[in-house]
C-alpha cells in the first residue's frame, strides 16, 4: 500500500504541475490587460475632465458677460433718463431766457429745484458757462473744462467728471450735458444711488461687480471700494478704450482667479465690470474629479485585490506542490528505511503481484507468483495459519494480519509481518497490503525479553536490598529478596508501605524535599537512617536512579548498610583529631576547633613536661601511660573551665584560654596542676613543666601560628630553666637565627670548617694521662669561636649531627694515629656521641670505618654517651652497647647524676666508665650535699666495677678531696685546658719529661 500511495502522490504532483501551468498563463494575461485597461481608463478620464473643465470655464465666461451686460443696460437706462432730464432743463432755461429775460433767473431756479425733487438721486443741479462759472442753481466747478472733453464724454455728449467727496463725506459723481449758448447743465449724482445696480447682480460669494468710470476708477462695487480701487484700477489700466468692450478674460484678482467681463460703454463713459470666481465655477467639476478618481481608485483596488488573490492562490498551490513533493519523498524514504513493501492479490485468479522491496524480502527475481507458490514458501509451522487468515479475509470474516516465517531461496529463514484489506477496483475484487521484514525487530525483542529476565533475576537475587517506589506517592512498587530479609517485612507488607515508613519521623521533611528536588537520572549516594520491622535503626548509603515502572515515574534505590563503616569512619576521624590514649585534641584539631568557634581573642598555653617520655622507657609503658593520662585528665578539667585542651605525644600539652581576662587565673591553675605530684599505685612522680604563653591576635594571626609561638616560648622556658615564659618577637628572631645557623652549619660541614681540641683525663694519683677527650670547635673568620652549646643542639634538631659526628670520628682517629706516631700509642681518644647518632645512625659501622681509614685498632677510640640519651630507648641502647663491647670498644657514661637513670638499668648496661658531672664537683670540698652525692657516685662506680672520672676539677682542694675518696681519674682546667693536638703533644712531652 505505501507504494500505491506513492503512485497516487506522483499523479497528484503531475496534476499540480499541469494546473500550475494552466493558472500561470491567465494570470499574466490578467496582469497585462488589467494594466492596459487602467491606462486607457486614466486617459479617458483625463480627457473627459479636461473637456468638462473647459466647458465650465466657458460657461463662467458667458455668465460673467451676461451679468456685465445686464448691469450695463440698467446703468445706461438710468443715465439716459438723467441725460434727458438735464437736456430738458437746458431747453427750459434757454426758453426762459429768450421769452422772459427778467423773470428767467427765478424760473430757471424753480425749474432746477423741481428737477431735484423729481430725481432724489441728484444732490445738486446748476447751469454753468464753459469755464465752469455758475449762472443758475448750485455752485460752479472750475474743473469743468478739464473733464468735459475726451474720454469723459460719451457719444451722447454726456460727460462724467471725477468723483468728489463733499464736506459731509458724501461721494458724488458730476454729470454734465451741453446746452445752447455754450452753457452746461451740471448735476451731482449721488454715487450711493447707483449701488443697487451691483447689489442686485447674482454674482456668487467669490464674484466681483463694479461700476467704473473712463479711467477705471470704481464708483460702486459689491466689495469695499478702497480695496477695489487698489486692485482693479491697475488691472484695467491701459485696457479701457472709449468705445469698445474688452470682452471676457480670466484674471487673478484679489488672489482669486475670476472671469472678468467689461461692458461696452458706447453711450456713456461709465462701464460695468463683472467677474465670476473660477473656483466657484469649478466646484462641481472638482466633485466630478473626486468621483472619477474614486471610481479609478476603486478599479485599481479591485484589480490589486484580484491580482493578490490570484498570487496567494498560486503561492498556496506552490506550497501544496512542495508539500506533495516532500511528502512523496518522505513516504518513499519511510518505506525504504522501514523495509516496507507492497503486494496485491487478484482473488479470482489467485495471482499475487509484488513490489520490488517485497520481491527482495521473498528473495525472488520475478514480481508475480500464485498464492499457492507464496504459501509453499511460508514456514511449515506457519503455513496453515497464514492460509486460514487469507481465506477469512477474502470471504470477509476478518482482516488479514499475520506474522510468519518464510524460507529464502538461500536457505535462510526470515520473519515477515503483513497486513492487507479487500479493495473493490474496476477489474474486480483485490486484496492489497503491505509487508515488512521484522526479523531484526523480533530478535531485538527477544534480546530485550531475555535482558528483562536477567535483570529480574539480578534484581531479585542481588544480595543488597533493592526497592522501587513511585515518585508521586512514595509507595513501594517492587522489592527484592534481600530487602525482605534485611528489613524483616514480607513482600506484601512492603507493597502496602511507603518510603516514609522506613525512615524515622524526623527525616520526613528532608526525605520529601530530596525526592522532589533531585534531578532526573542518577542521584549522588546519600546516607540515611532506616528502621527495621523490629524497630532497630541502621545507617544505609542509598544509591538511586530514576526509571519508568508500570507506566509511571519511579525510582530504583539500593540500600547499602554502612553502620559499621560509619562507626569506623567516626573512629578514624576521632583518631585524626584526637590523641587516642588521652582523648584530647591534637594541636591541629585544636586549631581547627578554634577556627570553628570563631574566637577573635584567646590565649595559648603550651606545656612541655620534661622526662614524661622517659618515664615509660624507664618505669614501663603502663606507668608512662598512667602518668600521661593523669596529666591529660588535669588538662581536660582546665579545658572545661577555661576553653579547650590538646595533647601532642609524648611530652607536650596545650591549653587554649578562650576568655583573655581569665588568662592569669588559668595560668595559675595550670602551674598548680602541673606542679602537683602524679600519684600511682606504686609510684609518686614530680614532673617539671615548662610553659609558653602566646596571645592571638597580638602574637599571631591564627590558631596554628599562636600554638607555634607558644611552643617557642615553652622551649625558651626550658632553655632558661623557667616555669613560664610569655612569647615575644625576639624568640622568633632567635629561631630565625637558628635556621640561618643551620644553613651555615650545613656549609661548614661540607667545607670541614670545624677543628678538634683535646682535653686530657689524668690519673688522680700519678697525674699520668689516661685518655684524651676530643672536643669540637667552630672557628670563625675573625679568629673567634662559636661555642659548641650554640650549634650542637641545632645540629641535633636538624639531623646535621650525623655527618658532623662521622667527621669527628674520622678526625679523632687521625689524631689517635698522630699520637701513636709521637710515641703515645697507648693513649686512646674519647669521642662524644649524641643520642641521634646512637639510635638513628649506624654508630658501629661509622666507628669501624673511621678506624679502618686511619689504619687504627678499634680500641683506639672510646665513646662517651650522656645518661639521658641512653635512657630514651634502654632496650635498643643495651643492644648497641653489647655490639660495641663485643668489638672491644670502651664506653663512658657522661654527666652521671643529671638524668633519670635507674640503678637497675645502669647495672644491666655494658658500661666501662662513669663521669661525674661538673655541677657536683663544684664545691665538693666545702658543700656537704655535693660531697655526699659525689661519695655516693664513687661508691656506685666501685660497686659496679666501673672506672669513675670526675669532670670540672679546677682547684687543688677538689683534687685532694677526690684522691682522698678513691676517685681514679680526673679532668678539668686544673689539669689541662682543651687545646689543639700540637699543643697537647707539647704538654704530653712536658709531662713525660
BALOLO-17434 format. One record per residue (C-alpha): residue in three letters; x, y, z. Coordinates in steps of 0.25 Angstrom, whole numbers, plus 2048, in hexadecimal, padded with zeros to 3 digits. Layout:
BEGIN
ALAXYZ
...
% end
This chain:
BEGIN
UNK800800800
UNK80B80A802
UNK8108097F4
UNK80180A7EF
UNK8018177F8
UNK80E81B7F1
UNK8088197E3
UNK7FC8227E7
UNK80582C7ED
UNK80C82D7E0
UNK7FF82E7D8
UNK7FB83A7E1
UNK8088407DF
UNK80783F7CF
UNK7F98457D0
UNK7FE8507D9
UNK8098547CF
UNK7FF8547C4
UNK7F585C7CC
UNK8008667CF
UNK8048687C0
UNK7F586A7BD
UNK7F38747C8
UNK80087C7C5
UNK7FC8807B7
UNK7EF8877BA
UNK7F688D7C6
UNK8008947BD
UNK7F58987B3
UNK7EC89E7BE
UNK7F88A67C3
UNK7FB8AB7B5
UNK7EC8AE7B1
UNK7E98B47BF
UNK7F58BD7BE
UNK7F18C17AF
UNK7E38C47B3
UNK7E88CC7BF
UNK7F08D57B6
UNK7E48D77AC
UNK7DB8DA7B7
UNK7E48E47BC
UNK7E68EB7AF
UNK7D78EB7AC
UNK7D48F17BA
UNK7DF8FC7B8
UNK7D88FF7AA
UNK7CA9007B0
UNK7CF9087BC
UNK7D79127B3
UNK7CB9147AA
UNK7C19167B5
UNK7CB9207BB
UNK7CC9277AE
UNK7BD9277AD
UNK7BB92C7BB
UNK7C49387B9
UNK7BD93B7AC
UNK7B093B7B4
UNK7B69447BE
UNK7BB94E7B3
UNK7AD94E7AD
UNK7A79507BB
UNK7B195C7BE
UNK7AE9627B1
UNK79F9617B3
UNK79F9677C1
UNK7A89727BC
UNK79F9757B0
UNK7929757B8
UNK79897E7C3
UNK79D9877B8
UNK7909887B2
UNK78998C7BF
UNK7949977C0
UNK79399C7B2
UNK78499D7B5
UNK7859A67C1
UNK7909AE7BB
UNK7879B07AE
UNK77B9B57B7
UNK7849BE7BF
UNK78A9C47B2
UNK77C9C77AC
UNK7789CE7B9
UNK7859D67B9
UNK7839DA7AA
UNK7759DD7AD
UNK77A9E77B7
UNK7839ED7AD
UNK7789EF7A3
UNK76F9F57AE
UNK77A9FE7B3
UNK77CA037A4
UNK76DA057A2
UNK76CA0D7AF
UNK778A167AB
UNK772A1879E
UNK764A1B7A2
UNK765A217AF
UNK773A277B1
UNK76FA2E7BE
UNK768A227C4
UNK771A187BF
UNK77AA167CB
UNK76FA137D4
UNK768A0A7CB
UNK775A027C8
UNK778A017D7
UNK76A9FC7D9
UNK76B9F27CE
UNK7799ED7D3
UNK7729EB7E1
UNK7679E37DA
UNK7719DA7D3
UNK7789D77E1
UNK76A9D47E6
UNK7689CA7DB
UNK7759C47DC
UNK7799C17EA
UNK7869BA7E5
UNK78B9C87E2
UNK7919D17ED
UNK7929DE7E5
UNK7909E47D7
UNK7969F07D1
UNK7979F87C4
UNK7A69FB7C1
UNK7ADA027B6
UNK7B89FC7AE
UNK7C3A007B9
UNK7BA9FA7C4
UNK7B5A077C9
UNK7A7A067D0
UNK79CA0C7C9
UNK790A067CF
UNK78E9FC7DA
UNK7989F57E3
UNK7A79F87E3
UNK7B19FA7D8
UNK7BC9F07D4
UNK7C99F67D0
UNK7CE9E87CB
UNK7C39E77C1
UNK7CB9EA7B5
UNK7D49DE7B8
UNK7CA9D37B9
UNK7C09D77AE
UNK7C99D37A3
UNK7CF9C679E
UNK7CD9B97A5
UNK7C49BF7B0
UNK7B89C17A6
UNK7B09B779F
UNK7AA9B6791
UNK79E9BD797
UNK7A79C979B
UNK7A49C67AA
UNK7B19C87B1
UNK7B49C17BF
UNK7BF9C87C8
UNK7C79C27D3
UNK7C19BE7DF
UNK7C09C97EA
UNK7BF9C77F9
UNK7B79D27FF
UNK7B99D980D
UNK7AF9CF813
UNK7B69C380D
UNK7AC9C0803
UNK7B29BC7F6
UNK7AC9C27E9
UNK7AF9C07DA
UNK7AE9CD7D2
UNK7A69CB7C5
UNK7A59D67BA
UNK79D9D87AE
UNK7A09E37A4
UNK7959ED7A1
UNK7939F8797
UNK79BA05798
UNK7A79FD79D
UNK7A19FA7AB
UNK7A29ED7B2
UNK7979E77BB
UNK79F9E07C6
UNK7999D77D1
UNK7A09D07DD
UNK79B9C17DC
UNK79B9BA7EA
UNK7A59AE7E8
UNK79D9A77F2
UNK7919A77E9
UNK79899E7DF
UNK79B9937EA
UNK78E98C7E6
UNK7949897D8
UNK79F9807DE
UNK79797B7EA
UNK78C9747E2
UNK79696D7DA
UNK79795E7DE
UNK7A695C7DC
UNK7A99527E7
UNK7B19537F4
UNK7BE9547ED
UNK7B995D7E1
UNK7BC96B7DF
UNK7B39767D9
UNK7B89847D8
UNK7B39917D1
UNK7BF9997CB
UNK7C29A67C4
UNK7CA9A87B8
UNK7D79A77C0
UNK7D399A7C6
UNK7D09A07D4
UNK7C69987DB
UNK7BA9A07DE
UNK7B19957E5
UNK7B59877E8
UNK7B097B7EF
UNK7BD97B7F7
UNK7C49867FF
UNK7C79917F5
UNK7D49957FA
UNK7DA9877F8
UNK7D39867EB
UNK7DA9937E7
UNK7E798E7EB
UNK7E59817E4
UNK7DC9837D8
UNK7E29907D2
UNK7F098A7D0
UNK7E997E7C9
UNK7E19877C0
UNK7EC9927BE
UNK7EE9947AF
UNK7E498A7AB
UNK7D89937AA
UNK7D499979D
UNK7CA9A379B
UNK7C099C793
UNK7C398D792
UNK7C098279D
UNK7CC9797A1
UNK7C496D7A1
UNK7C79617AB
UNK7D495C7B0
UNK7DA9557BD
UNK7E195E7C6
UNK7E795B7D4
UNK7E19667DC
UNK7E29677EC
UNK7EA95A7EC
UNK7DE9537E5
UNK7DD94F7D6
UNK7D09557D0
UNK7C99567C3
UNK7C99657C1
UNK7BF96B7B7
UNK7BE97A7B4
UNK7B29817AD
UNK7B39897A1
UNK7B19977A6
UNK7AC99D798
UNK7A39A879C
UNK7A99AC7AA
UNK7B79AC7AF
UNK7B39A27BA
UNK7B59937BA
UNK7B19877C2
UNK7BC97C7C5
UNK7B696E7C9
UNK7BF9637CE
UNK7BA9557D1
UNK7C494D7DA
UNK7CB9427D3
UNK7CC9397E0
UNK7BD93B7E2
UNK7BA9377D3
UNK7C392B7D5
UNK7BC9267E2
UNK7B491B7DA
UNK7C09187D1
UNK7C89147DE
UNK7BD90B7E2
UNK7BD9057D5
UNK7CD9037D6
UNK7CB8FD7E4
UNK7C08F37DF
UNK7C98F07D3
UNK7D58EE7DC
UNK7CD8E57E6
UNK7C88DD7DA
UNK7D68DB7D5
UNK7DC8D87E3
UNK7D18CE7E5
UNK7D48C87D8
UNK7E38C77DC
UNK7E08C17EA
UNK7D78B77E3
UNK7E18B47D9
UNK7EC8B37E4
UNK7E38AA7ED
UNK7E08A17E1
UNK7EF8A07DE
UNK7F389E7ED
UNK7E88937EE
UNK7EE88C7E1
UNK7FC88D7E6
UNK7F88887F4
UNK7F187C7ED
UNK7FE87A7E5
UNK80687A7F2
UNK7FD8707F9
UNK7FD8687EC
UNK80D8687EC
UNK80D8657FB
UNK80385A7F9
UNK80C8547EE
UNK8188557F7
UNK81184E802
UNK80D8437F8
UNK81B8427F3
UNK821842801
UNK816838805
UNK81982F7FA
UNK82882F7FD
UNK82582D80C
UNK81C821809
UNK82681B800
UNK83181D80A
UNK828818815
UNK82580B80D
UNK83380980A
UNK83880B818
UNK82D80381E
UNK82F7F8814
UNK8217F880F
UNK81C7F2802
UNK80E7F17FC
UNK8067E67F6
UNK7F97E47EF
UNK7F17D77EC
UNK7E77D47E1
UNK7DD7CC7EA
UNK7D77C67DD
UNK7E37C17D6
UNK7EB7BF7E4
UNK7F77C77DE
UNK8007CF7E7
UNK8077DC7E2
UNK8137E07EA
UNK81B7EE7EA
UNK82A7EE7E9
UNK82C7EF7F8
UNK8227E37FA
UNK8297DB7F0
UNK8367DD7F7
UNK8307D9804
UNK82C7CC7FE
UNK8397CA7F6
UNK8327CA7E9
UNK8367D07DC
UNK8287CF7D6
UNK81D7D97DB
UNK8117CF7D9
UNK80E7C27DF
UNK8027BA7E3
UNK7FC7B97F1
UNK8007AA7F1
UNK80E7AD7EE
UNK80E7B87F9
UNK8097AE803
UNK8137A47FF
UNK81E7AE803
UNK8187B0810
UNK81E7A881C
UNK81779B81E
UNK81379F82D
UNK80C7AC828
UNK8067A781A
UNK7F97A381F
UNK7F67AF828
UNK7FA7B881D
UNK7F17B1813
UNK7E67B281C
UNK7E87C181F
UNK7E87C3810
UNK7DB7BB80D
UNK7D47C2819
UNK7D87D0813
UNK7D37CC805
UNK7C67C880A
UNK7C47D4813
UNK7C57CC820
UNK7D17D4825
UNK7DD7DD822
UNK7EA7D781D
UNK7F57DA827
UNK7FF7CF828
UNK80E7CE82D
UNK8147C2827
UNK8217BC823
UNK8267B9814
UNK8317B180E
UNK83A7B9806
UNK8407B27F9
UNK84E7B2800
UNK8487AA80C
UNK8477B6816
UNK83A7B881E
UNK8347C681F
UNK8297CB827
UNK81F7D4820
UNK8137DC825
UNK8087DE81B
UNK7FA7E581B
UNK7F07E6810
UNK7E27EA80C
UNK7D87E8801
UNK7D77F37F7
UNK7CC7F47EC
UNK7D27F87DF
UNK7CD7F97D0
UNK7D47EC7CE
UNK7CD7E57D9
UNK7D07E27E8
UNK7DE7E37EC
UNK7E57E17F9
UNK7F17EB7FB
UNK7FA7EE806
UNK8087F080C
UNK8137E6811
UNK81F7E981A
UNK82B7E181D
UNK82B7E082D
UNK8367D682F
UNK83F7E0836
UNK8347E683E
UNK82F7D9843
UNK83E7D6846
UNK83F7E384E
UNK8327E0855
UNK8377D2859
UNK8447D885E
UNK83C7E2866
UNK8347D786C
UNK8407D086F
UNK8467DC875
UNK83A7DF87D
UNK83A7D1883
UNK8497D2886
UNK8467E088D
UNK83B7DA894
UNK8447CF899
UNK84F7D889D
UNK8457E18A4
UNK83F7D68AC
UNK84B7CE8AF
UNK8547DB8B2
UNK85A7D98C0
UNK8587E88C2
UNK84A7EE8C5
UNK8437F38B9
UNK8367FB8B9
UNK82D8028AE
UNK82480D8B3
UNK81A8178AC
UNK8208258AB
UNK81282B8AD
UNK80C8238B9
UNK81981D8BE
UNK81280F8BE
UNK81B8038BC
UNK8197FC8AF
UNK8237F18B0
UNK82D7EC8BA
UNK8377E08B8
UNK83A7D58C2
UNK8467DC8C9
UNK83D7E78CD
UNK8337DE8D2
UNK83D7D78DB
UNK8457E38DE
UNK8397EB8E4
UNK8307E08E9
UNK8247E48E1
UNK81D7DA8D7
UNK81C7DE8C9
UNK80D7E08CA
UNK8107E98D6
UNK81A7F18CE
UNK8107F38C3
UNK8067F98CD
UNK8108038D3
UNK81680F8CE
UNK8258148CF
UNK82181D8DB
UNK81E8108E3
UNK82D80C8E2
UNK83281A8E7
UNK8318208F5
UNK82782B8F6
UNK8318368F8
UNK8378338EA
UNK8298348E3
UNK82A8438DE
UNK8398408D9
UNK8358348D2
UNK82983B8CB
UNK8328468C7
UNK83C83D8C2
UNK8328358B9
UNK82C8428B4
UNK8398498B0
UNK84283E8AC
UNK84683F89D
UNK841835893
UNK84B82A891
UNK85582489B
UNK85682B8A8
UNK86282C8B1
UNK8638228BC
UNK85E8278C9
UNK85E8218D7
UNK85081F8DE
UNK84B8198EB
UNK84180D8E9
UNK8398068F3
UNK8377F78F2
UNK82A7F08F6
UNK82F7ED904
UNK8327FC906
UNK8417FB905
UNK8488068FD
UNK8538058F3
UNK85B80E8EA
UNK85A80C8DB
UNK8608128CF
UNK8558148C5
UNK8588148B6
UNK84D8178AE
UNK84981989F
UNK83C81D898
UNK83581488F
UNK82781188A
UNK820805891
UNK81280088D
UNK81080D885
UNK812817890
UNK81F81F894
UNK82681789F
UNK8348168A6
UNK83D80A8A8
UNK84480A8B5
UNK8508028BA
UNK8518028C9
UNK85F7FE8CD
UNK8617FD8DC
UNK86D8058E1
UNK86A8058F0
UNK8787FF8F3
UNK87F8078E9
UNK87A8148EE
UNK87E80F8FC
UNK88C80C8F7
UNK88C81A8F0
UNK8888218FC
UNK893819904
UNK89D81D8F9
UNK89882C8F9
UNK89A82B908
UNK8A8825907
UNK8AB8308FD
UNK8A783B906
UNK8AA835914
UNK8B582E91C
UNK8AF82191E
UNK8B581E92B
UNK8B082B932
UNK8A482E92A
UNK8A983D928
UNK8AA84591B
UNK8B7844913
UNK8BD852911
UNK8B8853902
UNK8AA84F906
UNK8AB859912
UNK8AE864907
UNK8A285F8FF
UNK89986090B
UNK89D86E90E
UNK89A872900
UNK88D86B901
UNK88A87390E
UNK88D880906
UNK895884912
UNK89B89290F
UNK8A389391C
UNK8A9888924
UNK8B688392B
UNK8BE876928
UNK8C6870934
UNK8D086592E
UNK8D585B939
UNK8E1853938
UNK8E3848942
UNK8F2845942
UNK8F4836944
UNK8E6831942
UNK8EA828937
UNK8F682393F
UNK8ED81E94A
UNK8E7814940
UNK8F481093C
UNK8FA80E94A
UNK8EE80A952
UNK8E6803948
UNK8DC80693D
UNK8D0804947
UNK8D680E951
UNK8D9818946
UNK8CA817940
UNK8C581994E
UNK8CD825951
UNK8C982B943
UNK8BA828945
UNK8BB82E953
UNK8C183B94E
UNK8B783B942
UNK8AB83A94C
UNK8B0846953
UNK8B184E946
UNK8A3849942
UNK89E84F94E
UNK8A585C94C
UNK8A085C93D
UNK89285A942
UNK89486694B
UNK89B86F942
UNK89A86B934
UNK8A085F92C
UNK8AB85592F
UNK8B484D926
UNK8C0843927
UNK8CC84191E
UNK8D3834921
UNK8DB832929
UNK8DF83E931
UNK8D684992D
UNK8C884E931
UNK8C185B92C
UNK8B6863933
UNK8AE86D92C
UNK8A8878935
UNK89C87E92D
UNK89A889937
UNK8A6892937
UNK8A2899944
UNK8A388B94B
UNK8B1888946
UNK8B888B953
UNK8AF88295B
UNK8B0877950
UNK8BF878951
UNK8BF877960
UNK8B686B95F
UNK8BF865955
UNK8CC86795D
UNK8C5861969
UNK8C0855961
UNK8CE85295B
UNK8D6854968
UNK8CD84A96F
UNK8D483C970
UNK8CE831968
UNK8C9826971
UNK8C881896D
UNK8C780A973
UNK8D6808975
UNK8DB816971
UNK8DB824974
UNK8E282D96A
UNK8E583C96A
UNK8E484295C
UNK8EC84E957
UNK8E385794E
UNK8E8862945
UNK8DC86B940
UNK8DC874934
UNK8D187E932
UNK8CD885925
UNK8C188E922
UNK8B888F916
UNK8B789990F
UNK8C28A0916
UNK8CD896913
UNK8C788E908
UNK8BC8908FD
UNK8B68828FE
UNK8B6876907
UNK8C186D901
UNK8CB879902
UNK8C687C910
UNK8C986E914
UNK8D786E90D
UNK8DA87B915
UNK8D6875922
UNK8DF86991F
UNK8EB87291C
UNK8E887992A
UNK8E886B930
UNK8F586792A
UNK8FB87592F
UNK8F587293D
UNK8FD86493C
UNK90986A937
UNK909875942
UNK90486C94D
UNK8F7873950
UNK8EA86E952
UNK8E287894A
UNK8E788193E
UNK8DE88B936
UNK8E188B927
UNK8E7897921
UNK8EC89A913
UNK8FB898918
UNK8F888A919
UNK8F588990A
UNK901891907
UNK90988690F
UNK90287B907
UNK9068838FA
UNK9148848FF
UNK914875902
UNK90F8728F4
UNK91987B8EE
UNK9238748F7
UNK91E8668F2
UNK92186B8E4
UNK92F86F8E7
UNK9318628EF
UNK92E85A8E2
UNK9388628DA
UNK9438618E5
UNK9418528E6
UNK9438518D7
UNK94F85A8D7
UNK9558548E4
UNK9568618EB
UNK95685A8F9
UNK962857901
UNK96484D90D
UNK96A85191A
UNK96F847924
UNK96E847934
UNK97683C93C
UNK96F833946
UNK97A831951
UNK97D82695B
UNK97982D968
UNK985827970
UNK991827966
UNK98C83295D
UNK98F82A950
UNK98682C944
UNK97C820942
UNK972826937
UNK97183292E
UNK96383792D
UNK96083D91F
UNK95884A91F
UNK953851913
UNK95585F910
UNK950868905
UNK95A873901
UNK9558808FA
UNK95C8898F0
UNK95E8938FB
UNK966889904
UNK95B88790E
UNK95387A910
UNK945877911
UNK94386E91D
UNK93E86091C
UNK932863925
UNK92D86C91A
UNK92E86390E
UNK92E855913
UNK91F855917
UNK91C85C909
UNK923850903
UNK91B84690B
UNK90E84D907
UNK91184E8F8
UNK9188408F7
UNK9258468F3
UNK92B83F900
UNK92C8328F7
UNK9368388ED
UNK93D8408F7
UNK93F834901
UNK94582C8F5
UNK94F8378F3
UNK952838901
UNK955829902
UNK95E8298F5
UNK9658358FB
UNK96782F908
UNK96C822902
UNK97682A8FA
UNK97A831907
UNK97C82490E
UNK98581F903
UNK98D82C905
UNK98E829914
UNK99481B911
UNK99E821907
UNK9A382A912
UNK9A481F91C
UNK99781F923
UNK99181291D
UNK98A80E92A
UNK98381B92B
UNK97581A926
UNK96C825921
UNK95D827926
UNK95282C91D
UNK945831922
UNK93982A91B
UNK92B83191A
UNK91E82991C
UNK91B82B90E
UNK928824909
UNK926819913
UNK91781690F
UNK91581B901
UNK9228198FB
UNK92B80D8F9
UNK935810904
UNK93C803904
UNK93F8048F5
UNK9438128F5
UNK94D80F901
UNK9538038F9
UNK95480B8EC
UNK95B8168F3
UNK96580D8FA
UNK9688068ED
UNK96A8128E5
UNK9758178F0
UNK97B8098F0
UNK9788088FF
UNK9737FE908
UNK9657FF90C
UNK96980091B
UNK97080D918
UNK963815919
UNK95A816925
UNK94B81B925
UNK94482492F
UNK935824930
UNK92C82C938
UNK923826943
UNK91682C93D
UNK91982792F
UNK91B818934
UNK90E81993C
UNK90681D92F
UNK90580F92A
UNK90C805934
UNK90A7F892D
UNK9107FE920
UNK91B804928
UNK91E7F792E
UNK91F7F0921
UNK9297FB91B
UNK9317FB927
UNK9337EC926
UNK9377EC918
UNK9427F791C
UNK9467EE928
UNK9487E391E
UNK9517EB915
UNK9597EF921
UNK9557FE922
UNK95480592F
UNK94880D932
UNK94781893D
UNK93A81D943
UNK93B82D943
UNK93483794C
UNK93082C957
UNK927831961
UNK91F83B958
UNK915832951
UNK90A828956
UNK91281B955
UNK90E80F95C
UNK919807964
UNK9137FA95E
UNK9167FF950
UNK924804954
UNK9267F695A
UNK9227EF94D
UNK9297F8943
UNK9377F493E
UNK93E801942
UNK94D803945
UNK94D81194C
UNK94581B953
UNK94782A952
UNK94283395E
UNK93C840959
UNK94484C95C
UNK938852963
UNK93A84896F
UNK94A84A96F
UNK948859971
UNK94985C980
UNK94B84D983
UNK95685198D
UNK94C85A995
UNK93E856991
UNK93984A999
UNK92E84898F
UNK937847983
UNK94183F98B
UNK93683598F
UNK932834980
UNK94083297B
UNK943828986
UNK937820982
UNK93A820973
UNK94881C977
UNK94381097F
UNK93980D974
UNK94480C969
UNK94D804972
UNK9417FA975
UNK93E7F9967
UNK94D7F7963
UNK94E80395B
UNK95880E95A
UNK95481B95F
UNK958829959
UNK956836960
UNK953841956
UNK956850958
UNK96184F962
UNK96685D963
UNK96D85F971
UNK977857979
UNK96D855984
UNK96384E97B
UNK96F845976
UNK973842984
UNK96583E988
UNK96383597C
UNK97082E97F
UNK96C82C98E
UNK95F82698A
UNK96581C97F
UNK962823972
UNK96B81C968
UNK96B82795D
UNK96983695C
UNK966840951
UNK96684F952
UNK96D85D94F
UNK97685A95B
UNK97C84E953
UNK97B854945
UNK97385C93D
UNK96D85892F
UNK97885B924
UNK97B857916
UNK98384A914
UNK990851912
UNK98F858920
UNK98A84B926
UNK996843921
UNK99F84E927
UNK99884D934
UNK99983E934
UNK9A883F931
UNK9AA84893D
UNK9A283E946
UNK9AB833941
UNK9B883B944
% end
